[in-house]
Amino acid sequence: MGAVAAALLAGAAAQAQVVRNVVYRCPGNPVLYTDAISEKEARERGCRTIEGAPITVIQTRPAARSGGTPVPPVATAAPARGDPSTRVDPGEQRARDSDRRAILGAELRREEQALADLNREYNRGEPERRGDERNYQKYLDRVAELKASIARKESDVAAIKRELAKTP
């Protein structure tokens, strides 16, 4: 009987030593998810415990603080897939998609207008010289800047068109 009691006590002691890893969600910018603080620190900071959420820990090369101690890794909580609280009503999603399409369309028109203005000023590589460009190098610098601006605008227009093509 003594051996059985000792085994039961040892099993109970082993279960008591199991440490539950508590993850806290602390307010701030950005929101911090961590398990590296004590319960007292969590209360002081206004943190809440996270239970039942899948936790992803991203291990990075620890950066040394000014005192030479490494920074502990930070855990992030992701909403569970299929969680009814994170689903969006189909009608609301259509409205969001419609708003996104309208915003992208307006941005596309604005960028295309800016591109047309730049092309008009560029005048096929021979823009009119300004009065402050008595030095020919200033003129060449402006021409090169216009050419680079046109390339950037063309890239922006292409990116917006790609985004519009992705929109349902």
Backbone as CSV, one residue per row, in Angstrom:
resi,resn,N_x,N_y,N_z,CA_x,CA_y,CA_z,C_x,C_y,C_z
1,MET,0.823,-1.188,0.000,0.000,0.000,0.000,0.859,1.240,0.000
2,GLY,1.994,1.202,0.687,2.882,2.345,0.756,3.466,2.695,-0.605
3,ALA,3.756,1.652,-1.420,4.332,1.896,-2.745,3.305,2.539,-3.669
4,VAL,2.054,2.090,-3.541,0.989,2.656,-4.383,0.736,4.105,-3.996
5,ALA,0.720,4.393,-2.704,0.512,5.765,-2.236,1.655,6.657,-2.683
6,ALA,2.876,6.126,-2.607,4.037,6.909,-3.035,3.953,7.201,-4.530
7,ALA,3.506,6.226,-5.321,3.373,6.414,-6.759,2.298,7.442,-7.067
8,LEU,1.185,7.388,-6.329,0.125,8.368,-6.534,0.603,9.773,-6.173
9,LEU,1.331,9.878,-5.070,1.863,11.181,-4.672,2.861,11.703,-5.698
10,ALA,3.696,10.847,-6.241,4.674,11.259,-7.247,3.958,11.723,-8.510
11,GLY,2.893,10.991,-8.892,2.115,11.389,-10.069,1.439,12.724,-9.857
12,ALA,0.888,12.948,-8.654,0.240,14.219,-8.349,1.256,15.354,-8.355
13,ALA,2.454,15.092,-7.840,3.499,16.116,-7.830,3.929,16.454,-9.250
14,ALA,4.007,15.435,-10.113,4.395,15.680,-11.506,3.334,16.518,-12.204
15,GLN,2.054,16.238,-11.934,0.995,17.031,-12.536,1.010,18.456,-12.013
16,ALA,1.370,18.640,-10.766,1.419,19.977,-10.195,2.536,20.790,-10.806
17,GLN,3.570,20.112,-11.318,4.701,20.829,-11.888,4.462,21.236,-13.338
18,VAL,3.401,20.751,-13.952,3.085,21.130,-15.327,2.739,22.617,-15.329
19,VAL,3.486,23.371,-16.085,3.286,24.813,-16.137,2.452,25.140,-17.367
20,ARG,1.357,25.800,-17.157,0.509,26.220,-18.260,1.094,27.487,-18.856
21,ASN,1.336,27.469,-20.155,1.917,28.620,-20.838,0.804,29.616,-21.152
22,VAL,0.740,30.712,-20.408,-0.303,31.712,-20.567,0.204,32.784,-21.508
23,VAL,-0.603,33.115,-22.503,-0.261,34.170,-23.452,-1.156,35.364,-23.160
24,TYR,-0.546,36.533,-23.111,-1.279,37.759,-22.816,-1.378,38.622,-24.054
25,ARG,-2.509,39.292,-24.196,-2.706,40.284,-25.262,-2.670,41.640,-24.584
26,CYS,-1.622,42.406,-24.893,-1.419,43.693,-24.234,-1.774,44.825,-25.194
27,PRO,-2.458,45.858,-24.706,-2.813,46.982,-25.574,-1.581,47.793,-25.936
28,GLY,-1.667,48.469,-27.024,-0.560,49.313,-27.469,-0.566,49.399,-28.972
29,ASN,0.425,50.085,-29.496,0.545,50.215,-30.931,1.897,49.696,-31.336
30,PRO,2.073,48.543,-31.896,1.077,47.555,-32.252,0.686,46.719,-31.041
31,VAL,-0.421,45.987,-31.160,-0.887,45.130,-30.079,0.162,44.052,-29.864
32,LEU,0.483,43.779,-28.618,1.546,42.837,-28.295,0.959,41.567,-27.712
33,TYR,1.344,40.427,-28.237,0.994,39.128,-27.684,2.280,38.564,-27.106
34,THR,2.281,38.235,-25.832,3.510,37.755,-25.225,3.231,36.758,-24.114
35,ASP,4.194,35.889,-23.892,4.136,34.985,-22.754,5.355,35.205,-21.866
36,ALA,6.070,36.284,-22.102,7.317,36.545,-21.403,7.155,37.496,-20.216
37,ILE,5.927,37.722,-19.768,5.732,38.607,-18.627,4.991,37.850,-17.535
38,SER,5.119,38.351,-16.327,4.451,37.693,-15.200,2.998,38.155,-15.128
39,GLU,2.240,37.457,-14.288,0.831,37.795,-14.113,0.683,39.210,-13.563
40,LYS,1.581,39.586,-12.651,1.541,40.923,-12.047,1.812,42.004,-13.108
41,GLU,2.838,41.763,-13.951,3.146,42.724,-15.021,1.972,42.844,-15.992
42,ALA,1.327,41.714,-16.272,0.186,41.725,-17.193,-0.946,42.575,-16.625
43,ARG,-1.218,42.441,-15.329,-2.263,43.267,-14.709,-1.896,44.740,-14.768
44,GLU,-0.627,45.070,-14.483,-0.187,46.469,-14.492,-0.325,47.094,-15.868
45,ARG,-0.040,46.314,-16.904,-0.114,46.830,-18.282,-1.528,46.808,-18.848
46,GLY,-2.450,46.131,-18.169,-3.816,46.031,-18.676,-3.973,44.938,-19.707
47,CYS,-3.141,43.888,-19.631,-3.186,42.792,-20.587,-4.289,41.809,-20.229
48,ARG,-4.793,41.111,-21.248,-5.787,40.071,-21.049,-5.187,38.741,-21.474
49,THR,-5.662,37.658,-20.865,-5.171,36.337,-21.256,-5.886,35.892,-22.520
50,ILE,-5.175,35.171,-23.350,-5.715,34.619,-24.583,-5.883,33.119,-24.344
51,GLU,-7.086,32.606,-24.517,-7.340,31.182,-24.333,-8.045,30.643,-25.557
52,GLY,-7.563,29.517,-26.034,-8.224,28.848,-27.147,-7.850,29.374,-28.517
53,ALA,-7.044,30.419,-28.602,-6.638,30.955,-29.904,-5.359,30.265,-30.346
54,PRO,-5.250,29.914,-31.626,-3.990,29.327,-32.092,-2.883,30.368,-32.017
55,ILE,-1.755,29.973,-31.507,-0.634,30.891,-31.310,0.473,30.533,-32.283
56,THR,1.006,31.530,-32.953,2.141,31.358,-33.836,3.301,32.125,-33.252
57,VAL,4.421,31.433,-33.036,5.608,32.092,-32.507,6.611,32.188,-33.630
58,ILE,7.052,33.378,-33.902,8.031,33.609,-34.949,9.366,33.856,-34.281
59,GLN,10.289,32.948,-34.484,11.598,33.064,-33.861,12.499,33.880,-34.781
60,THR,13.040,34.921,-34.248,13.977,35.742,-35.001,15.303,35.737,-34.283
61,ARG,16.302,36.262,-34.939,17.588,36.381,-34.283,17.427,37.400,-33.179
62,PRO,17.681,37.020,-31.924,17.444,37.955,-30.826,18.352,39.173,-30.923
63,ALA,17.725,40.317,-30.878,18.478,41.567,-30.880,18.841,41.890,-29.441
64,ALA,20.024,42.388,-29.251,20.469,42.715,-27.898,19.936,44.077,-27.503
65,ARG,19.451,44.153,-26.283,19.021,45.438,-25.748,20.264,46.219,-25.351
66,SER,20.054,47.443,-24.924,21.197,48.277,-24.559,22.003,47.659,-23.420
67,GLY,21.351,46.858,-22.565,22.044,46.216,-21.457,22.713,44.923,-21.865
68,GLY,22.538,44.496,-23.125,23.169,43.284,-23.601,22.287,42.055,-23.461
69,THR,21.075,42.179,-22.899,20.191,41.030,-22.758,19.360,40.871,-24.023
70,PRO,19.169,39.631,-24.497,18.382,39.439,-25.721,16.902,39.712,-25.483
71,VAL,16.229,40.132,-26.542,14.801,40.419,-26.495,14.055,39.105,-26.667
72,PRO,13.070,38.773,-25.806,12.344,37.513,-25.943,11.463,37.521,-27.179
73,PRO,11.173,36.330,-27.750,10.293,36.274,-28.923,8.884,36.695,-28.552
74,VAL,8.143,37.174,-29.549,6.776,37.649,-29.353,5.830,36.685,-30.046
75,ALA,4.767,36.296,-29.372,3.776,35.384,-29.936,2.633,36.202,-30.519
76,THR,2.071,35.713,-31.633,0.925,36.385,-32.239,-0.245,35.421,-32.273
77,ALA,-1.424,35.918,-32.050,-2.622,35.083,-32.092,-3.351,35.341,-33.399
78,ALA,-3.757,34.272,-34.053,-4.479,34.393,-35.315,-5.890,33.856,-35.104
79,PRO,-6.893,34.513,-35.686,-8.243,33.990,-35.525,-8.362,32.625,-36.200
80,ALA,-9.118,31.740,-35.610,-9.301,30.406,-36.155,-10.110,30.495,-37.449
81,ARG,-9.722,29.676,-38.428,-10.465,29.659,-39.690,-11.857,29.108,-39.442
82,GLY,-12.831,29.690,-40.108,-14.201,29.248,-39.943,-14.860,29.787,-38.689
83,ASP,-14.168,30.647,-37.984,-14.715,31.229,-36.765,-15.854,32.158,-37.158
84,PRO,-17.074,31.900,-36.681,-18.223,32.718,-37.086,-18.067,34.193,-36.723
85,SER,-17.289,34.489,-35.696,-17.150,35.898,-35.301,-16.295,36.692,-36.281
86,THR,-15.498,36.014,-37.116,-14.642,36.722,-38.067,-15.204,36.747,-39.473
87,ARG,-16.320,36.083,-39.701,-16.921,36.064,-41.040,-17.593,37.396,-41.337
88,VAL,-17.577,37.730,-42.617,-18.207,38.976,-43.070,-19.449,38.605,-43.862
89,ASP,-20.501,39.340,-43.625,-21.747,39.138,-44.346,-21.500,39.292,-45.849
90,PRO,-22.017,38.399,-46.693,-21.779,38.503,-48.144,-22.207,39.850,-48.732
91,GLY,-23.296,40.407,-48.248,-23.737,41.716,-48.748,-22.741,42.805,-48.385
92,GLU,-22.219,42.727,-47.159,-21.220,43.707,-46.726,-19.931,43.550,-47.533
93,GLN,-19.554,42.288,-47.834,-18.348,42.059,-48.630,-18.519,42.608,-50.037
94,ARG,-19.698,42.444,-50.631,-19.949,43.011,-51.966,-19.847,44.530,-51.921
95,ALA,-20.346,45.132,-50.844,-20.261,46.589,-50.706,-18.805,47.018,-50.584
96,ARG,-18.033,46.264,-49.805,-16.599,46.582,-49.669,-15.891,46.460,-51.013
97,ASP,-16.186,45.374,-51.748,-15.575,45.185,-53.064,-15.956,46.307,-54.011
98,SER,-17.216,46.730,-53.944,-17.680,47.821,-54.792,-16.954,49.124,-54.443
99,ASP,-16.815,49.396,-53.146,-16.080,50.590,-52.714,-14.633,50.525,-53.169
100,ARG,-14.026,49.348,-53.027,-12.622,49.188,-53.437,-12.474,49.452,-54.932
101,ARG,-13.399,48.887,-55.717,-13.341,49.091,-57.167,-13.501,50.571,-57.516
102,ALA,-14.403,51.273,-56.828,-14.617,52.701,-57.093,-13.378,53.509,-56.720
103,ILE,-12.774,53.189,-55.593,-11.563,53.910,-55.163,-10.433,53.668,-56.140
104,LEU,-10.242,52.394,-56.529,-9.178,52.083,-57.500,-9.449,52.738,-58.850
105,GLY,-10.709,52.783,-59.260,-11.050,53.434,-60.527,-10.731,54.923,-60.492
106,ALA,-11.069,55.584,-59.379,-10.770,57.015,-59.251,-9.264,57.249,-59.236
107,GLU,-8.550,56.372,-58.527,-7.088,56.515,-58.475,-6.476,56.276,-59.853
108,LEU,-7.015,55.311,-60.596,-6.524,55.036,-61.949,-6.739,56.245,-62.854
109,ARG,-7.917,56.852,-62.798,-8.178,58.042,-63.632,-7.223,59.180,-63.266
110,ARG,-6.990,59.372,-61.978,-6.094,60.437,-61.522,-4.660,60.192,-62.011
111,GLU,-4.200,58.943,-61.897,-2.834,58.613,-62.336,-2.700,58.707,-63.858
112,GLU,-3.730,58.276,-64.583,-3.684,58.385,-66.041,-3.664,59.850,-66.482
113,GLN,-4.403,60.705,-65.778,-4.383,62.139,-66.095,-2.999,62.725,-65.825
114,ALA,-2.396,62.339,-64.695,-1.046,62.827,-64.377,-0.042,62.337,-65.421
115,LEU,-0.195,61.095,-65.879,0.683,60.554,-66.915,0.503,61.319,-68.223
116,ALA,-0.733,61.631,-68.576,-0.984,62.400,-69.805,-0.353,63.790,-69.700
117,ASP,-0.456,64.428,-68.527,0.162,65.747,-68.332,1.684,65.668,-68.469
118,LEU,2.276,64.633,-67.875,3.730,64.471,-67.987,4.151,64.234,-69.435
119,ASN,3.388,63.396,-70.148,3.721,63.136,-71.557,3.591,64.401,-72.396
120,ARG,2.580,65.213,-72.074,2.410,66.473,-72.804,3.599,67.398,-72.538
121,GLU,4.032,67.469,-71.289,5.176,68.328,-70.955,6.467,67.769,-71.547
122,TYR,6.597,66.448,-71.574,7.808,65.807,-72.100,7.957,66.051,-73.599
123,ASN,6.846,66.131,-74.311,6.835,66.507,-75.731,7.792,65.636,-76.549
124,ARG,7.646,64.303,-76.407,8.466,63.329,-77.148,9.958,63.547,-76.942
125,GLY,10.355,63.888,-75.770,11.778,64.028,-75.445,12.343,65.418,-75.678
126,GLU,11.518,66.365,-76.119,11.998,67.725,-76.370,11.061,68.748,-75.729
127,PRO,11.023,68.797,-74.394,10.149,69.788,-73.745,10.664,71.200,-74.007
128,GLU,9.750,72.157,-73.908,10.149,73.553,-74.109,11.080,73.975,-72.991
129,ARG,12.059,74.780,-73.354,12.990,75.278,-72.332,12.330,76.397,-71.557
130,ARG,12.633,76.433,-70.287,12.113,77.473,-69.409,13.124,78.600,-69.307
131,GLY,12.655,79.720,-68.786,13.541,80.882,-68.642,14.652,80.652,-67.631
132,ASP,14.419,79.804,-66.631,15.453,79.568,-65.621,16.453,78.507,-66.059
133,GLU,16.317,77.994,-67.291,17.224,76.969,-67.783,18.191,77.519,-68.821
134,ARG,18.850,78.598,-68.485,19.848,79.159,-69.406,21.013,78.183,-69.558
135,ASN,21.304,77.488,-68.484,22.341,76.455,-68.516,21.725,75.202,-69.137
136,TYR,22.345,74.672,-70.187,21.801,73.536,-70.910,21.719,72.293,-70.030
137,GLN,22.645,72.178,-69.072,22.624,71.006,-68.183,21.359,70.971,-67.324
138,LYS,20.871,72.138,-66.892,19.623,72.183,-66.121,18.469,71.642,-66.966
139,TYR,18.460,72.001,-68.229,17.434,71.524,-69.147,17.520,70.007,-69.280
140,LEU,18.731,69.483,-69.475,18.911,68.033,-69.607,18.504,67.299,-68.332
141,ASP,18.792,67.882,-67.172,18.394,67.288,-65.894,16.869,67.215,-65.789
142,ARG,16.197,68.288,-66.211,14.734,68.300,-66.155,14.152,67.269,-67.113
143,VAL,14.744,67.131,-68.304,14.273,66.136,-69.274,14.424,64.729,-68.691
144,ALA,15.567,64.461,-68.059,15.793,63.144,-67.456,14.812,62.901,-66.299
145,GLU,14.542,63.931,-65.527,13.590,63.811,-64.420,12.181,63.545,-64.946
146,LEU,11.807,64.228,-66.023,10.494,63.991,-66.630,10.378,62.557,-67.137
147,LYS,11.437,62.069,-67.767,11.439,60.707,-68.292,11.282,59.696,-67.158
148,ALA,11.986,59.906,-66.050,11.879,59.013,-64.894,10.481,59.095,-64.275
149,SER,9.919,60.287,-64.222,8.569,60.453,-63.678,7.541,59.732,-64.531
150,ILE,7.715,59.792,-65.834,6.806,59.095,-66.746,6.896,57.585,-66.529
151,ALA,8.107,57.077,-66.375,8.285,55.639,-66.133,7.610,55.226,-64.824
152,ARG,7.749,56.059,-63.774,7.100,55.749,-62.491,5.579,55.760,-62.623
153,LYS,5.047,56.756,-63.325,3.590,56.848,-63.494,3.062,55.669,-64.295
154,GLU,3.803,55.255,-65.331,3.379,54.101,-66.122,3.357,52.846,-65.255
155,SER,4.342,52.717,-64.381,4.390,51.590,-63.450,3.216,51.645,-62.473
156,ASP,2.896,52.831,-61.978,1.763,52.995,-61.058,0.443,52.633,-61.744
157,VAL,0.270,53.087,-62.968,-0.954,52.798,-63.713,-1.073,51.290,-63.933
158,ALA,0.020,50.639,-64.295,-0.008,49.190,-64.516,-0.352,48.456,-63.217
159,ALA,0.186,48.912,-62.078,-0.101,48.273,-60.792,-1.573,48.441,-60.422
160,ILE,-2.130,49.606,-60.650,-3.547,49.831,-60.334,-4.423,48.962,-61.230
161,LYS,-4.048,48.833,-62.499,-4.818,47.978,-63.408,-4.760,46.517,-62.961
162,ARG,-3.599,46.057,-62.466,-3.492,44.703,-61.945,-4.416,44.515,-60.733
163,GLU,-4.440,45.499,-59.832,-5.306,45.430,-58.663,-6.782,45.406,-59.070
164,LEU,-7.128,46.204,-60.059,-8.512,46.207,-60.542,-8.891,44.843,-61.147
165,ALA,-7.944,44.211,-61.820,-8.223,42.901,-62.422,-8.459,41.847,-61.343
166,LYS,-7.849,42.009,-60.175,-8.033,41.063,-59.069,-9.363,41.262,-58.353
167,THR,-9.936,42.448,-58.463,-11.163,42.775,-57.731,-12.347,42.035,-58.341
168,PRO,-13.134,41.351,-57.500,-14.285,40.612,-58.037,-15.380,41.533,-58.526
